[in-house]
Structures are given as structure tokens and as C-alpha cells.
Amino acid sequence: MLETEFRGASRNWLLHARYVRGEHAMCMEIADELQKQCQNTHRYAHFIKGLVLADAGRYQEALERFHSCIRLQPHEPEPLKEVGKCLFRQGRFQLSLEAYLEADKLTKHPDPDTYCALAECAWNLGDSERGVEWARAGVQAGGGERAGALLAKLLLSCDDKQGALNAYDHALSTHACGADTLAAAGALRLRLGDPRRAFQLLGAALAQEPTQHAAALALAAMLLQHKDLDAALARLKAALTAHPTCVAAHTNLGLALMAKKKYIAALTCLQRAVWAAPLSARAAHDLGLTLLMCKRPTSAFCRLATAAALQPTQPYTVLLIGVALERLGDSRADAAYARAMALAPEDPLIRLNLAGRHARAGRLLEAVEEAAVSAELINREEKVDSQLASCLASLLAMLRDAGVELSRLPDVPDADATLPVGTTNDSTTADEERLAPDEV
């Protein structure tokens, strides 16, 4: 019997070599042969068969093999860790957590893989604070990039943005991180208002992996903010190559094409975003906005109504519904404007549009009151929005032409810039750009 076990153990290296090479069929044949020689008591053969079955997605059969390993050698932590991994992949996070805790008790030295797995289980169970503790233990045990990125992600879920940034910085300074970690760190830098460092991190992520989805999206957003539409389009196309059903990529691509005045292509991209995520309020809102710009208020109203049903407290969606109803000649436009103002009473854009609605409807006194409130809100901001100031000046000029006394009109905030032609704001008097007949 001892000689049989020795012969079986002497072939463990062959089992391991076949498994790491991906020769799973031959690996299973060798494991079955070893089990016959050892009367089904070969622990490593059970273990390797469990790994092969888990890789094939047959988690329940893999669990049986790992439990056989545990019965043969109860004090070995590796089978328990694999049990926890299989349970995690099945979505049974509580059982997975318990398995990893048992493995941690049997481990003689701190194991960063176990700590990271415990942190992921706690995160999926909604206990982020406990997950942070285990992730910190993983970092201290030498978990490398995985532990550092996981700690940053958990701190971010706890709304500790500075702590997450420090965790990313520590991981980047001590380890050679991959594209996913670089992209996540760059996106966080961008969110916290550090575009220079964000650009460096996102560029490094794309240099490692040109189709890295998150990095391409974040870098495209930066390029769109700087009006570099061609470069943004290239990044968005790269993101869609990696993830063809990405809603954010389709939406941003549509808005970029709209800025380049390619209306049909923009509507196609935004429609794809709505098809990919029919319950996304953002996708429906953007499609409704684009339809309004293309002078299709009926279709825009349908999309905006969907967005408002999904997210009733979004004031800009309700404002656009008011614009669409006004263009359709519907009397319910006043109610939509009033509702938008009730949702965001301190928003100068909404108050300015409401003033424009009153002016167009002939309610000059109400228009003057709303214009005064808009001027006060614009002046209250640290940096005066030139576009809003120009819109207010256009509105006041219209009221002045309508016969309103000059003493009633508020002062216009100082603004050097002028309103660009083709704006979608309803308060302007600039001529709207005519669309080509083959585009709408």
C-alpha cells in the first residue's frame, strides 16, 4: 500500500505539468489512472480533477472533488480555498466567506489571496467596512496590485475618495500595475479634478492595452471637454471594439458625432445605446435632446417621457419635456417648466428658460421677475457663465423691444464671450441652424 501511494505521488509533477499546459483531457486520464492505482485515495488527483472541472464551469462536481480532498487531509487549506472560489463563482457569497474563514484558520502564515477573497465576499455581501479591513490585511501580507486595487475600490464604495486615491498611489509606486488598475486610478484622478495626472495614467493604460475599455472612455471624455472631437472619436471606437454593447461608449460617440453635425450617425449611435439599455434614463435623455436638436419634438417627447419615468427627479429632463411640449403647441408646457423649476429652484439655466417661456407666452411681468432671479443666480457664481449671461442679454433685449420699462429690467452680468450659433437654449434669439434635407 505504501509503495502504491509512493508511485502515485511520484507522478504528481506530471499531473501539474499537464494542467498548467491546458492539456485537460490528458490530465483527467492520468488522474483516473492514479485513482485506480490508489483505490480512489489519491488526494492530488482529486484536487487536479476539481480544478479542471471548475475551469469548465462544472462547479458542483468540482466541489465534490475538493470535499474528497478535505476528507483525505482535513488540515490542508488549499482545497478549502478552492471550495470558496467555486462558491463565489456560483454567487453563494456567504458560504464562500465561511469557507475562506476556515482556510484562514488552517493557514500557518498570512495569505494575501485569502484576505483578498474575504474582502471580495464582504463587498458582495454589502459589508464594505469589513471588506476594507481584510483588504488592508492583504496589502500588509504582500498582496501586490490585486490587494491595493481592491482596497481602493472598497474605500471608494465607502465614499472615502482620498483614501482610495492614496491606495492607488501606493499600489502604483510599489508594483508594476496592469491596464485595469491604471485606468481605474486615472478615472478617479479625473473625478477629483487632476486632469494632468489622469491623462498620464490613462495614456499608460492604453499603451499597455489599446482596447482597454474604461481608459478609452475616460480619455475620450477628457478629449470631448477640450473639443478634440476627432481624437475622442478614435478612442470611443476603440472602446466599442472591446465592448460592442457599451451604453456609455455609444452615448458619448453619438454626442461627439452630433457636435460634428453628423446628425444621422449621431441618432443611430444614441438609438443603439437605448436598445442596449432600455432602462437607462441617461441614454433616453441624450436621445431626446438630440431629437430636439434635429427638430423632431414628437419623437423627443416620447424619449424624454421615458427618461422622466425612470428618473423623475432629474430637472433637465423635465425642462426638455417642457421645450418639446412648447414646440408642439401643447398647453402642458407651462406645467413642465414649473415642475423643472420646483426640482431645481437655484439653477440659473432653468430659471432663464422659464423666463423665456413667459416672454414668448406674452407674460412680460412674470418674465421680468424670472429674469431678475436668473441674473441674481448668475452673479452669485464665482465664475460667470458667459453663455448664460449672453442668453440673459438676449432675453432682456427682447423684453425691451416688447415695451418693458428699463427700470424694471435687471443688470446683465459681465460676460466677454458670446452665445455660439446653433445653441439649444430656448431663451436665445439667434437664428437656428438649418439642417440639410438629407440629414433630417
C-alpha positions as CSV (number, residue, x, y, z in Angstrom):
1,M,0.0,0.0,0.0
2,L,2.8,2.4,0.8
3,E,4.5,1.5,-2.4
4,T,1.3,2.3,-4.4
5,E,1.0,5.7,-2.7
6,F,4.6,6.5,-3.4
7,R,4.2,5.6,-7.1
8,G,1.1,7.8,-7.2
9,A,2.8,10.7,-5.5
10,S,5.8,10.4,-7.9
11,R,3.5,11.3,-10.8
12,N,2.1,14.5,-9.2
13,W,4.6,16.5,-11.2
14,L,3.1,15.1,-14.4
15,L,-0.4,16.0,-13.3
16,H,0.7,19.5,-12.6
17,A,2.5,19.9,-15.9
18,R,-0.4,18.7,-17.9
19,Y,-2.8,21.0,-16.0
20,V,-0.7,24.2,-16.4
21,R,-0.2,23.5,-20.1
22,G,-4.0,23.3,-20.5
23,E,-4.0,19.6,-21.6
24,H,-7.1,18.9,-19.5
25,A,-8.2,15.7,-21.3
26,M,-4.9,14.0,-20.8
27,C,-4.8,15.4,-17.2
28,M,-8.1,13.7,-16.4
29,E,-6.9,10.4,-17.9
30,I,-3.8,10.4,-15.7
31,A,-5.9,11.4,-12.6
32,D,-8.3,8.5,-13.3
33,E,-5.4,6.1,-13.7
34,L,-3.8,7.2,-10.4
35,Q,-7.2,6.9,-8.6
36,K,-7.4,3.3,-9.7
37,Q,-3.9,2.5,-8.5
38,C,-4.5,4.1,-5.1
39,Q,-8.1,2.9,-4.7
40,N,-9.6,6.4,-5.0
41,T,-7.5,7.8,-2.2
42,H,-5.0,9.9,-4.3
43,R,-5.5,13.4,-2.9
44,Y,-3.7,15.4,-5.6
45,A,-5.6,13.6,-8.3
46,H,-8.9,14.7,-6.7
47,F,-7.5,18.2,-6.4
48,I,-6.5,18.5,-10.1
49,K,-9.8,17.0,-11.3
50,G,-11.6,19.6,-9.2
51,L,-9.5,22.4,-10.8
52,V,-10.3,21.1,-14.3
53,L,-14.0,20.8,-13.6
54,A,-14.0,24.3,-12.1
55,D,-12.3,25.7,-15.2
56,A,-15.0,24.0,-17.3
57,G,-17.8,25.7,-15.2
58,R,-18.9,22.4,-13.6
59,Y,-18.7,23.9,-10.1
60,Q,-20.9,21.3,-8.3
61,E,-18.8,18.4,-9.5
62,A,-15.6,20.4,-8.6
63,L,-16.9,20.9,-5.1
64,E,-17.4,17.2,-4.7
65,R,-13.7,16.6,-5.7
66,F,-12.5,19.3,-3.3
67,H,-14.5,17.8,-0.5
68,S,-12.9,14.5,-1.1
69,C,-9.5,16.2,-0.7
70,I,-10.7,17.7,2.6
71,R,-11.8,14.3,3.9
72,L,-8.4,12.8,3.0
73,Q,-6.4,15.6,4.5
74,P,-8.5,17.9,6.8
75,H,-5.7,20.3,7.8
76,E,-4.8,21.4,4.2
77,P,-6.1,24.9,3.4
78,E,-5.8,24.8,-0.4
79,P,-8.9,22.6,-1.0
80,L,-10.9,24.9,1.2
81,K,-9.7,27.9,-0.8
82,E,-10.9,26.2,-4.0
83,V,-14.2,25.4,-2.4
84,G,-14.6,29.1,-1.5
85,K,-13.7,30.1,-5.1
86,C,-16.3,27.7,-6.6
87,L,-19.0,29.0,-4.2
88,F,-18.0,32.6,-5.1
89,R,-18.4,31.9,-8.8
90,Q,-21.8,30.4,-8.1
91,G,-22.9,33.6,-6.3
92,R,-23.1,31.9,-2.9
93,F,-21.1,34.6,-1.2
94,Q,-22.0,33.8,2.5
95,L,-20.9,30.1,2.1
96,S,-17.8,31.3,0.2
97,L,-16.9,33.6,3.1
98,E,-17.3,30.8,5.6
99,A,-15.0,28.5,3.5
100,Y,-12.3,31.2,3.3
101,L,-12.5,31.8,7.0
102,E,-11.9,28.1,7.7
103,A,-9.0,28.2,5.2
104,D,-7.6,31.2,7.1
105,K,-7.7,29.3,10.4
106,L,-5.7,26.5,8.8
107,T,-3.1,28.7,7.2
108,K,0.1,28.9,9.2
109,H,1.3,32.3,7.6
110,P,-0.7,35.3,6.5
111,D,-2.1,34.6,3.0
112,P,-2.9,37.6,0.8
113,D,-5.0,35.6,-1.6
114,T,-7.3,34.5,1.3
115,Y,-7.6,38.1,2.6
116,C,-8.4,39.4,-0.9
117,A,-11.0,36.7,-1.3
118,L,-12.6,37.6,2.0
119,A,-12.7,41.2,1.1
120,E,-14.4,40.5,-2.2
121,C,-17.0,38.3,-0.4
122,A,-17.7,41.0,2.1
123,W,-18.1,43.6,-0.7
124,N,-20.6,41.4,-2.4
125,L,-22.5,40.9,0.8
126,G,-22.7,44.7,1.3
127,D,-20.2,44.9,4.2
128,S,-17.7,47.3,2.7
129,E,-16.2,48.3,6.1
130,R,-15.3,44.8,7.0
131,G,-14.0,44.3,3.4
132,V,-11.7,47.3,3.9
133,E,-10.1,45.6,6.9
134,W,-9.4,42.4,5.0
135,A,-8.1,44.3,2.0
136,R,-5.7,46.2,4.3
137,A,-4.6,42.9,5.7
138,G,-4.0,41.7,2.2
139,V,-1.9,44.7,1.4
140,Q,0.2,44.2,4.6
141,A,0.6,40.5,3.7
142,G,2.1,41.4,0.3
143,G,-1.0,41.0,-1.9
144,G,0.6,43.3,-4.5
145,E,-1.5,45.0,-7.2
146,R,-4.6,42.9,-6.5
147,A,-4.9,43.9,-2.9
148,G,-4.1,47.5,-3.5
149,A,-6.7,47.9,-6.2
150,L,-9.3,46.1,-4.2
151,L,-8.6,48.3,-1.2
152,A,-9.0,51.4,-3.3
153,K,-12.3,50.1,-4.8
154,L,-13.7,49.3,-1.3
155,L,-12.7,52.7,0.0
156,L,-14.4,54.3,-2.9
157,S,-17.6,52.4,-2.2
158,C,-17.3,53.8,1.4
159,D,-17.1,57.3,-0.2
160,D,-13.5,57.7,1.0
161,K,-12.2,59.2,-2.2
162,Q,-8.9,60.5,-0.7
163,G,-8.2,57.1,0.9
164,A,-8.9,55.4,-2.4
165,L,-6.5,57.7,-4.2
166,N,-3.8,57.1,-1.6
167,A,-4.3,53.3,-2.0
168,Y,-4.0,53.6,-5.8
169,D,-0.9,55.8,-5.4
170,H,0.7,53.2,-3.1
171,A,0.0,50.4,-5.5
172,L,1.3,52.3,-8.5
173,S,4.5,53.3,-6.7
174,T,5.3,49.8,-5.3
175,H,4.2,47.5,-8.1
176,A,4.1,47.3,-11.9
177,C,0.4,47.6,-12.3
178,G,-1.7,46.4,-15.2
179,A,-4.0,48.4,-17.5
180,D,-7.1,47.9,-15.4
181,T,-5.6,49.4,-12.3
182,L,-4.0,52.3,-14.3
183,A,-7.4,53.0,-15.9
184,A,-9.3,53.0,-12.5
185,A,-6.7,55.3,-10.9
186,G,-6.8,57.6,-13.9
187,A,-10.6,57.8,-13.8
188,L,-10.5,58.6,-10.1
189,R,-7.9,61.3,-10.7
190,L,-10.1,62.8,-13.3
191,R,-13.1,62.8,-11.0
192,L,-11.1,64.5,-8.3
193,G,-10.0,67.3,-10.6
194,D,-6.5,66.3,-11.6
195,P,-6.7,66.1,-15.4
196,R,-2.9,66.2,-16.0
197,R,-2.1,63.1,-13.8
198,A,-5.3,61.4,-15.1
199,F,-4.1,61.9,-18.7
200,Q,-0.8,60.2,-17.9
201,L,-2.4,57.2,-16.2
202,L,-5.0,56.7,-18.9
203,G,-2.4,57.0,-21.6
204,A,-0.2,54.4,-19.8
205,A,-3.2,52.1,-19.5
206,L,-3.9,52.4,-23.3
207,A,-0.2,51.9,-24.1
208,Q,-0.3,48.6,-22.3
209,E,-3.7,47.6,-23.7
210,P,-5.0,49.7,-26.6
211,T,-8.6,48.3,-26.3
212,Q,-8.8,48.9,-22.5
213,H,-12.5,49.9,-22.2
214,A,-12.5,52.1,-19.1
215,A,-9.4,54.0,-20.1
216,A,-10.6,54.7,-23.6
217,L,-13.9,56.0,-22.2
218,A,-12.3,58.3,-19.6
219,L,-9.8,59.6,-22.1
220,A,-12.5,60.3,-24.7
221,A,-14.4,62.3,-22.1
222,M,-11.4,64.4,-21.4
223,L,-10.9,65.0,-25.2
224,L,-14.5,65.9,-25.6
225,Q,-14.2,68.5,-22.9
226,H,-11.3,70.0,-24.8
227,K,-13.2,69.9,-28.1
228,D,-10.8,67.5,-29.7
229,L,-13.6,65.6,-31.4
230,D,-11.5,63.5,-33.8
231,A,-9.2,62.1,-31.1
232,A,-12.3,61.4,-28.9
233,L,-14.0,59.5,-31.8
234,A,-10.9,57.4,-32.2
235,R,-10.9,56.5,-28.5
236,L,-14.6,55.7,-28.4
237,K,-14.3,53.4,-31.5
238,A,-11.5,51.6,-29.6
239,A,-13.8,51.2,-26.6
240,L,-16.6,49.8,-28.8
241,T,-14.2,47.4,-30.4
242,A,-13.6,45.8,-27.0
243,H,-17.2,46.1,-25.8
244,P,-19.7,46.5,-28.7
245,T,-22.7,46.8,-26.3
246,C,-21.3,49.5,-24.0
247,V,-24.0,52.1,-23.4
248,A,-21.7,54.9,-22.3
249,A,-19.5,54.5,-25.4
250,H,-22.5,54.6,-27.8
251,T,-23.9,57.6,-26.0
252,N,-20.6,59.6,-26.0
253,L,-20.0,58.6,-29.6
254,G,-23.4,59.9,-30.5
255,L,-22.9,63.2,-28.8
256,A,-19.5,63.6,-30.4
257,L,-21.0,63.0,-33.8
258,M,-23.7,65.5,-33.0
259,A,-21.0,68.1,-32.2
260,K,-19.5,67.4,-35.7
261,K,-23.0,67.9,-37.2
262,K,-23.3,64.3,-38.4
263,Y,-26.9,64.0,-37.3
264,I,-28.0,60.7,-38.8
265,A,-24.9,58.9,-37.4
266,A,-25.4,60.5,-34.0
267,L,-29.1,59.4,-33.9
268,T,-28.0,55.9,-34.9
269,C,-25.5,55.6,-32.1
270,L,-27.8,57.0,-29.5
271,Q,-30.6,54.7,-30.6
272,R,-28.2,51.7,-30.2
273,A,-27.5,52.9,-26.7
274,V,-31.2,52.9,-25.9
275,W,-31.6,49.4,-27.4
276,A,-28.7,48.1,-25.4
277,A,-30.0,49.7,-22.1
278,P,-33.8,50.3,-22.4
279,L,-34.0,51.2,-18.7
280,S,-31.2,53.8,-18.8
281,A,-32.5,57.2,-18.1
282,R,-29.3,58.8,-19.3
283,A,-29.5,57.1,-22.7
284,A,-33.1,58.1,-23.2
285,H,-32.4,61.7,-22.1
286,D,-29.5,62.1,-24.5
287,L,-31.5,60.7,-27.4
288,G,-34.4,63.0,-26.6
289,L,-32.0,66.0,-26.5
290,T,-30.6,65.1,-29.9
291,L,-34.0,64.6,-31.4
292,L,-34.9,68.1,-30.2
293,M,-31.9,69.5,-31.9
294,C,-32.9,67.7,-35.1
295,K,-36.4,69.4,-34.8
296,R,-38.3,66.3,-34.1
297,P,-40.2,67.3,-30.9
298,T,-42.7,64.4,-31.0
299,S,-40.1,61.7,-31.0
300,A,-38.1,63.7,-28.5
301,F,-41.1,63.9,-26.2
302,C,-41.5,60.1,-26.2
303,R,-37.9,59.6,-25.3
304,L,-37.8,62.3,-22.6
305,A,-41.0,61.0,-21.1
306,T,-39.3,57.6,-20.8
307,A,-36.3,59.2,-19.1
308,A,-38.5,61.1,-16.7
309,A,-40.4,57.9,-15.8
310,L,-37.1,56.2,-15.0
311,Q,-35.6,59.2,-13.1
312,P,-38.5,61.6,-12.1
313,T,-36.3,64.0,-10.1
314,Q,-33.9,65.0,-13.0
315,P,-34.7,68.6,-13.6
316,Y,-33.1,68.9,-17.0
317,T,-35.2,66.1,-18.4
318,V,-38.3,67.8,-17.2
319,L,-37.1,71.1,-18.7
320,L,-36.6,69.4,-22.1
321,I,-40.0,68.0,-21.9
322,G,-41.3,71.5,-21.5
323,V,-39.3,72.6,-24.5
324,A,-40.7,69.7,-26.6
325,L,-44.3,70.4,-25.5
326,E,-43.9,74.1,-26.3
327,R,-42.7,73.3,-29.8
328,L,-45.7,71.0,-30.2
329,G,-48.0,73.8,-29.1
330,D,-49.2,71.9,-26.0
331,S,-50.6,73.9,-23.1
332,R,-49.0,71.5,-20.6
333,A,-45.6,73.0,-21.4
334,D,-46.1,75.6,-18.5
335,A,-46.6,72.7,-16.0
336,A,-43.4,71.1,-17.2
337,Y,-41.4,74.3,-16.8
338,A,-42.9,74.9,-13.4
339,R,-42.0,71.3,-12.3
340,A,-38.4,71.7,-13.5
341,M,-38.1,75.0,-11.5
342,A,-39.5,73.2,-8.4
343,L,-36.9,70.5,-8.7
344,A,-34.0,72.9,-9.1
345,P,-35.0,76.4,-7.9
346,E,-31.4,77.6,-7.7
347,D,-30.4,76.6,-11.2
348,P,-30.0,79.7,-13.4
349,L,-30.4,77.8,-16.7
350,I,-33.8,76.5,-15.7
351,R,-35.0,79.9,-14.4
352,L,-33.7,81.6,-17.6
353,N,-35.7,79.1,-19.7
354,L,-38.8,79.7,-17.6
355,A,-38.4,83.5,-18.2
356,G,-38.1,82.9,-21.9
357,R,-41.3,80.8,-21.8
358,H,-43.2,83.6,-20.0
359,A,-41.9,86.1,-22.5
360,R,-42.9,84.0,-25.5
361,A,-46.3,83.5,-24.0
362,G,-46.8,87.2,-23.5
363,R,-46.5,87.2,-19.7
364,L,-44.0,90.1,-19.6
365,L,-44.2,90.8,-15.8
366,E,-43.5,87.2,-14.9
367,A,-40.7,87.1,-17.5
368,V,-39.1,90.2,-15.9
369,E,-39.3,88.6,-12.4
370,E,-37.7,85.3,-13.6
371,A,-35.0,87.3,-15.5
372,A,-34.2,89.2,-12.3
373,V,-33.9,85.9,-10.4
374,S,-31.7,84.5,-13.2
375,A,-29.4,87.5,-13.1
376,E,-29.0,87.2,-9.3
377,L,-28.2,83.4,-9.6
378,I,-25.7,84.0,-12.4
379,N,-23.9,86.8,-10.4
380,R,-23.8,84.5,-7.3
381,E,-21.5,82.1,-9.1
382,E,-17.7,82.5,-8.6
383,K,-17.1,82.5,-12.4
384,V,-19.9,84.0,-14.6
385,D,-21.1,81.6,-17.3
386,S,-20.6,83.6,-20.5
387,Q,-23.3,81.6,-22.3
388,L,-25.9,82.1,-19.7
389,A,-25.0,85.8,-19.5
390,S,-25.4,86.1,-23.3
391,C,-28.8,84.4,-23.2
392,L,-29.9,86.7,-20.4
393,A,-28.8,89.7,-22.5
394,S,-30.8,88.4,-25.5
395,L,-33.9,87.9,-23.3
396,L,-33.6,91.4,-21.9
397,A,-33.3,92.9,-25.4
398,M,-36.5,91.0,-26.4
399,L,-38.3,92.4,-23.3
400,R,-37.1,95.9,-24.0
401,D,-38.4,95.6,-27.6
402,A,-41.7,94.5,-26.2
403,G,-42.1,97.7,-24.3
404,V,-41.0,96.8,-20.8
405,E,-39.7,99.8,-18.8
406,L,-35.9,99.9,-18.4
407,S,-36.2,100.5,-14.7
408,R,-37.8,97.1,-14.3
409,L,-35.1,95.2,-16.1
410,P,-32.1,93.7,-14.1
411,D,-28.5,94.4,-14.8
412,V,-26.8,92.0,-17.2
413,P,-23.7,90.2,-15.7
414,D,-20.4,90.9,-17.4
415,A,-19.5,88.3,-20.0
416,D,-16.9,88.5,-22.6
417,A,-18.0,85.6,-24.7
418,T,-21.0,85.5,-26.9
419,L,-23.5,82.7,-27.4
420,P,-22.5,80.3,-30.1
421,V,-24.7,79.9,-33.0
422,G,-26.8,76.8,-33.1
423,T,-27.3,76.6,-29.3
424,T,-30.2,74.5,-28.0
425,N,-31.2,77.0,-25.3
426,D,-34.8,78.3,-25.9
427,S,-34.1,81.8,-24.5
428,T,-31.9,82.9,-27.4
429,T,-32.9,84.9,-30.4
430,A,-30.1,83.7,-32.6
431,D,-31.2,82.1,-35.9
432,E,-31.2,78.3,-35.5
433,E,-29.0,76.5,-37.9
434,R,-30.9,74.9,-40.8
435,L,-30.3,71.2,-41.3
436,A,-29.6,69.8,-44.7
437,P,-32.6,68.0,-46.3
438,D,-30.7,64.7,-46.5
439,E,-29.9,64.7,-42.8
440,V,-33.3,65.0,-41.2
